[in-house]
Amino acid sequence: MNLFDLVKRVDRAVDPLPEGITLEISNFRGYKVQSVVIPANQTLVVHQASEFRLLDTRPRFPHWYFRSSHPYRQALARLTPGSMVKAIENTLSIVLKDSDGKCFPLIERCHPVGGQWVELELNWPMLGQATAFDLEFRTSGQRGQLFCSYAFNPRLKLQPFIKGLGVEVGPGSNPFVVPSKTVSVQYVEDKSIDEWRQLYDRQQRKIDSPTLWEQYICDDAHTLGAIEDESLDFIFSSHVFEHLMNPLQVLENWLKKLRSGGFILGVIPDCRFTFDARQEESQMSEILKENEAGSYDINLGKYVRWCTYTAPYNTPENLISRGYSIHVHYYTPTNFTLLTKELLSQGLISSYELNTSPNNKDFGFVLVKA
């Protein structure tokens, strides 16, 4: 569970936020980390935390790290695991509160990991059928800082693969790939240039360089039908692929546009750590069924699922009438790997690589055309 993301977008699970809760970028082992700062004697409640799919597995090590201004931080190396937990509990407690009002302290051990930080080990209760619960993060006497994710941008590792002739699919008004001496790029959107200009002018989200508008083409992201086969060196997309039906066929279509050895590069939200955290990840059987049907049309069931778990304040009818673009698939590194292995088994790609980080909102991938 990505507390930083929950607080940043004020997810309904943490609404209303307690006064004084802030977000901070800190240093940990030379890396930047994203942390939630809880003032002294304050409680951050994650309501209905049991809805988050990641917590279904009751992770003992959820990649949660903690530090505070309490003096214990100066003597972590001398503390036993038991006394360390007691010292931590003087500044932070994590309590599970079930639907019957019973409270279960979760912190079992704390492991020093360098500097002022300790990693938290949790001991989940055996809840039986009582699966509904809240999580309460309480500070006592001292300000506490909890980090769950690195300040990790998977796009940066993709940069070396972006060279030659390529396209960026669905960049909106904020392309990641820009032209250079080694890069020639076009941008694929499903609207005409004039429609995009009008849309973003109204929203005051103009593209900084007017010349980039000249690189926009109107095409279907599923098929890239306007692009000549075997003409590209790379295809890049960021937070687009999860919107596309029949993803296996989409990747096959994109691969046709690449020269041998070309790259499909992408960044996809990890559904466990975004506003989709209540969704169950897409199953390979579902993806194969769509591939067999051969359609790119979004069926009503996709809208119902989105409204049930991600946006219960909306209705399928409203979203459809507005042409609102929903997520039709929910990815993690695990199920996306299954998808790429299907392409590998068909001989369509020669290799692949994923770029991930614990509790991060998205992950990157590279597919190499055979």
LUMMI-515639 format. One record per residue (C-alpha): residue in three letters; residue number from 0; x, z, y. Coordinates in steps of 0.02 Angstrom, whole numbers. Each point is the difference from the previous one (the first is absolute). Example, Ala and Ser with C-alpha at 12.3 -4.5 7.8 and 13.67 -1.06 7.14 Angstrom:
<nodes>
   code   pos       xx       zz       yy
    ALA     0      615      390     -225
    SER     1       69      -33      172
</nodes>
This chain:
<nodes>
   code   pos       xx       zz       yy
    MET     0        0        0        0
    ASN     1       70      -55      167
    LEU     2      -43      140      122
    PHE     3       88      -89      142
    ASP     4     -114     -150      -18
    LEU     5     -157      108      -20
    VAL     6       36       92      162
    LYS     7       58     -153       96
    ARG     8     -163      -93      -27
    VAL     9     -107      159       -5
    ASP    10      -72      -39     -171
    ARG    11     -171       75      -30
    ALA    12       84      123     -119
    VAL    13       92       85      146
    ASP    14     -131      -24      135
    PRO    15       -8      100      110
    LEU    16      187       33       15
    PRO    17       51      178       46
    GLU    18       69       19      175
    GLY    19      188      -17       11
    ILE    20       29     -107     -154
    THR    21      132     -130       43
    LEU    22      100     -138      -83
    GLU    23      188       -9        6
    ILE    24      141     -112      -59
    SER    25      141      110      -68
    ASN    26      165      -21      -90
    PHE    27       25       40     -184
    ARG    28      163      -41      -90
    GLY    29       37     -131      132
    TYR    30     -170      -83      -16
    LYS    31     -148        2      119
    VAL    32     -153       86      -73
    GLN    33     -179       13       59
    SER    34      -63      178       12
    VAL    35     -153       98       50
    VAL    36       33      152      109
    ILE    37     -121      146      -21
    PRO    38        5      137      134
    ALA    39       20      182      -49
    ASN    40     -155       83      -74
    GLN    41      -93     -164      -17
    THR    42      -88      -84     -146
    LEU    43       -8     -185      -34
    VAL    44     -143      -35     -120
    VAL    45      -10     -160     -102
    HIS    46     -185       -4      -41
    GLN    47      -53      -71     -167
    ALA    48      181      -31      -47
    SER    49      -59      -29     -179
    GLU    50      -62     -171       56
    PHE    51      179      -62       16
    ARG    52       43      -93     -159
    LEU    53      183       52        3
    LEU    54      -49      183      -23
    ASP    55      -95      -42     -160
    THR    56      167       18      -91
    ARG    57       36      172       77
    PRO    58      179      -46       49
    ARG    59      118      147      -22
    PHE    60      127      -81      117
    PRO    61     -103      -95      130
    HIS    62      154      -33      110
    TRP    63      -49      132      127
    TYR    64      141       84       96
    PHE    65      -10      146      120
    ARG    66      100       91      133
    SER    67      -40      128      135
    SER    68       84      104      133
    HIS    69       -2      153     -115
    PRO    70      174       79      -29
    TYR    71       -8      -40     -187
    ARG    72       66     -172       38
    GLN    73      172       73       36
    ALA    74       14       78     -172
    LEU    75      -84     -121     -122
    ALA    76      153      -10     -111
    ARG    77       -5      189      -30
    LEU    78     -184       11      -44
    THR    79      -65        1     -177
    PRO    80     -147     -116      -38
    GLY    81     -119      148        4
    SER    82       62       72      163
    MET    83        5     -173       75
    VAL    84     -185      -26      -38
    LYS    85      -37      167       81
    ALA    86      100      -50      153
    ILE    87      -91     -166       10
    GLU    88     -170       84      -20
    ASN    89       40      104      153
    THR    90       -7     -162       97
    LEU    91     -101     -123     -106
    SER    92     -129        9     -137
    ILE    93      -92     -143      -83
    VAL    94     -166       55      -71
    LEU    95     -122      -97     -107
    LYS    96     -180       52       34
    ASP    97     -125      -60     -129
    SER    98     -185      -34       22
    ASP    99      -42      178      -53
    GLY   100      109       74      137
    LYS   101      139       57     -116
    CYS   102      175      -13       72
    PHE   103      158      -44      -98
    PRO   104      174       10       80
    LEU   105       94     -158      -50
    ILE   106      183       30       46
    GLU   107       92       56     -156
    ARG   108      183      -36       42
    CYS   109      103      -63      145
    HIS   110      158     -101      -25
    PRO   111      133      -11      137
    VAL   112       39     -183       33
    GLY   113      120       12      146
    GLY   114        3       72      173
    GLN   115     -158       95       43
    TRP   116     -114      -93     -120
    VAL   117      -72       54     -167
    GLU   118      -99     -104     -124
    LEU   119     -165       77      -53
    GLU   120      -47       12     -184
    LEU   121     -185       25      -30
    ASN   122      -93       86     -141
    TRP   123     -176      -71      -10
    PRO   124     -138      106      -78
    MET   125      -94      -56     -153
    LEU   126     -163      -45       85
    GLY   127     -102      -59     -148
    GLN   128     -154      -88       66
    ALA   129       19       73      176
    THR   130       91     -150       69
    ALA   131      -54        8      182
    PHE   132      119       93      117
    ASP   133       77       13      173
    LEU   134      183       30       38
    GLU   135       50      124      135
    PHE   136      174        1       78
    ARG   137       22      168       89
    THR   138      143       61      109
    SER   139       30      185       33
    GLY   140      102       63      144
    GLN   141      112     -152       16
    ARG   142      -20     -183       41
    GLY   143       14     -108     -157
    GLN   144       50     -179      -30
    LEU   145      -55      -97     -154
    PHE   146       62     -173      -42
    CYS   147      -67     -111     -136
    SER   148       72     -172       39
    TYR   149      153      -88       67
    ALA   150      -10     -108      156
    PHE   151       18     -151     -113
    ASN   152      -30     -182       50
    PRO   153        4     -115     -153
    ARG   154        3     -155      113
    LEU   155      181       30       47
    LYS   156       65      -28     -176
    LEU   157      -94     -166       -7
    GLN   158       87      -67      155
    PRO   159      152      -76      -92
    PHE   160     -116     -110     -105
    ILE   161      -82      -76      154
    LYS   162       97     -158       32
    GLY   163      -33     -185        1
    LEU   164     -176      -72       16
    GLY   165     -147      115      -32
    VAL   166     -169       68       50
    GLU   167      -69      171       43
    VAL   168     -177       21      -64
    GLY   169     -124       98      106
    PRO   170      112       71      138
    GLY   171     -140       16      127
    SER   172       78       18      172
    ASN   173      151       95      -64
    PRO   174      113     -109     -109
    PHE   175      145       82      -89
    VAL   176       96     -161      -32
    VAL   177       65      -83      158
    PRO   178       89     -168       19
    SER   179      189        2       10
    LYS   180      150     -112      -36
    THR   181      -23       32     -186
    VAL   182     -190       19       -7
    SER   183     -138     -127       32
    VAL   184     -172       78      -20
    GLN   185     -185      -40       18
    TYR   186     -142      126        2
    VAL   187     -154      -21     -108
    GLU   188     -168       66       59
    ASP   189     -178      -43      -48
    LYS   190      -50      -35      181
    SER   191       54     -135      119
    ILE   192      129       33      134
    ASP   193     -134       -1      135
    GLU   194     -105      127      -96
    TRP   195      150      115      -21
    ARG   196       45      -13      184
    GLN   197     -177       44       52
    LEU   198       -7      146     -123
    TYR   199      164       78       52
    ASP   200      -23      -35      185
    ARG   201     -161      101       -9
    GLN   202       91      141      -89
    GLN   203      149      -14      118
    ARG   204      117      -24     -148
    LYS   205       88     -157       57
    ILE   206      152      -66      -92
    ASP   207      154       32      108
    SER   208       70     -174      -21
    PRO   209     -129     -137       39
    THR   210      105     -125      -97
    LEU   211      -41       93     -162
    TRP   212     -181      -58       16
    GLU   213       64     -176      -31
    GLN   214       56       55     -174
    TYR   215     -175       57      -55
    ILE   216      -95     -107     -125
    CYS   217     -175       21      -66
    ASP   218       -3       14     -190
    ASP   219      -73       98     -146
    ALA   220      115      144      -48
    HIS   221      -54      -13     -182
    THR   222       57     -180      -25
    LEU   223      113      -50      147
    GLY   224      -76     -172      -25
    ALA   225       74      -69      162
    ILE   226      177       37      -60
    GLU   227       93     -132     -102
    ASP   228       49       53     -176
    GLU   229      183       48      -28
    SER   230       35       -6      186
    LEU   231       35      182       45
    ASP   232      143      122      -22
    PHE   233     -106      156       27
    ILE   234     -177       64       22
    PHE   235      -20      169       85
    SER   236     -154      110       23
    SER   237      -27      178       57
    HIS   238     -161       97      -38
    VAL   239      -88     -162      -47
    PHE   240        9      -15     -190
    GLU   241     -120      146      -30
    HIS   242     -136      -98       92
    LEU   243       10     -149     -120
    MET   244     -109      -29     -152
    ASN   245       73      -72     -160
    PRO   246      177       61       40
    LEU   247       81      -74     -155
    GLN   248      -59     -174       47
    VAL   249       50       30      182
    LEU   250      179       36      -53
    GLU   251        0     -155     -111
    ASN   252      -61     -103      148
    TRP   253      134       71      113
    LEU   254      136      -31     -129
    LYS   255      -47     -185       -3
    LYS   256       44      -11      185
    LEU   257      176       65      -30
    ARG   258      156      -92      -51
    SER   259       85       63     -158
    GLY   260       84      165       41
    GLY   261     -114       29      150
    PHE   262      -71      172       41
    ILE   263     -171       78       17
    LEU   264       28      152      109
    GLY   265     -131      129       39
    VAL   266      -50      173       55
    ILE   267     -155       80      -76
    PRO   268      -85      166       36
    ASP   269       22      128     -138
    CYS   270     -181       51      -24
    ARG   271       50      179      -47
    PHE   272       69       37      174
    THR   273     -114      -92      123
    PHE   274     -184        5       47
    ASP   275      -30      -71     -176
    ALA   276       64      162      -79
    ARG   277     -171       33      -76
    GLN   278       -4     -169      -87
    GLU   279       51      -27     -179
    GLU   280      139     -129      -15
    SER   281      -53     -173      -58
    GLN   282       12      -31     -185
    MET   283       88     -149      -77
    SER   284     -158      -40      -99
    GLU   285      -93      -21      165
    ILE   286      134     -117       67
    LEU   287        2     -105     -159
    LYS   288     -189      -13        5
    GLU   289        7      -68      178
    ASN   290      134     -123      -53
    GLU   291     -110      -62     -141
    ALA   292     -149      -20      119
    GLY   293      109      -98      121
    SER   294      -93       51      159
    TYR   295       67       69      163
    ASP   296     -171       60       60
    ILE   297      -18      188       29
    ASN   298     -146       65     -103
    LEU   299     -120      137       55
    GLY   300       79      126     -117
    LYS   301      161       -4      101
    TYR   302      -94       48      158
    VAL   303      -94      138      -90
    ARG   304      163       71      -66
    TRP   305       80       -5      173
    CYS   306     -147       90       79
    THR   307      -14      128     -139
    TYR   308      179       63        7
    THR   309       88      -66      156
    ALA   310     -137      -19      130
    PRO   311     -157       99      -47
    TYR   312      -56       -8      182
    ASN   313      -32     -187      -19
    THR   314     -108     -115     -107
    PRO   315       39     -159      -96
    GLU   316     -133      -93       98
    ASN   317       78       47      166
    LEU   318      175      -50      -55
    ILE   319      -58     -166      -71
    SER   320     -100      -43      156
    ARG   321      152       33      110
    GLY   322      119      -94     -114
    TYR   323      104      158      -12
    SER   324      157      -19     -107
    ILE   325        5      138     -132
    HIS   326      129       41     -132
    VAL   327      -58      -80     -161
    HIS   328      142       68     -105
    TYR   329       94      165        1
    TYR   330      183       -5      -45
    THR   331      136      120      -51
    PRO   332      176      -49      -55
    THR   333      -60       27     -180
    ASN   334     -145     -121       -5
    PHE   335       89     -127      110
    THR   336      142       -1     -126
    LEU   337     -126      -45     -136
    LEU   338      -56     -145      108
    THR   339      177      -64       24
    LYS   340       39       18     -186
    GLU   341     -146     -115      -36
    LEU   342       83     -132      110
    LEU   343      166       35      -85
    SER   344      -76      -25     -173
    GLN   345      -67     -170       56
    GLY   346      171      -53       59
    LEU   347      -60      -20      180
    ILE   348      127      122       73
    SER   349      177       37      -56
    SER   350       11      177       69
    TYR   351      -82      126      115
    GLU   352       45      157       97
    LEU   353     -103      140       76
    ASN   354       52      112      144
    THR   355      -89      169       -2
    SER   356       11      177       67
    PRO   357      -97      159      -50
    ASN   358     -163       28       94
    ASN   359       31     -151      110
    LYS   360     -149      -98       67
    ASP   361       66     -169      -62
    PHE   362      129      -83     -111
    GLY   363       93     -165        2
    PHE   364       26     -133     -133
    VAL   365      101     -158      -33
    LEU   366      -50     -134     -126
    VAL   367      125     -138      -41
    LYS   368      -71     -167      -54
    ALA   369       69      -61     -166
</nodes>
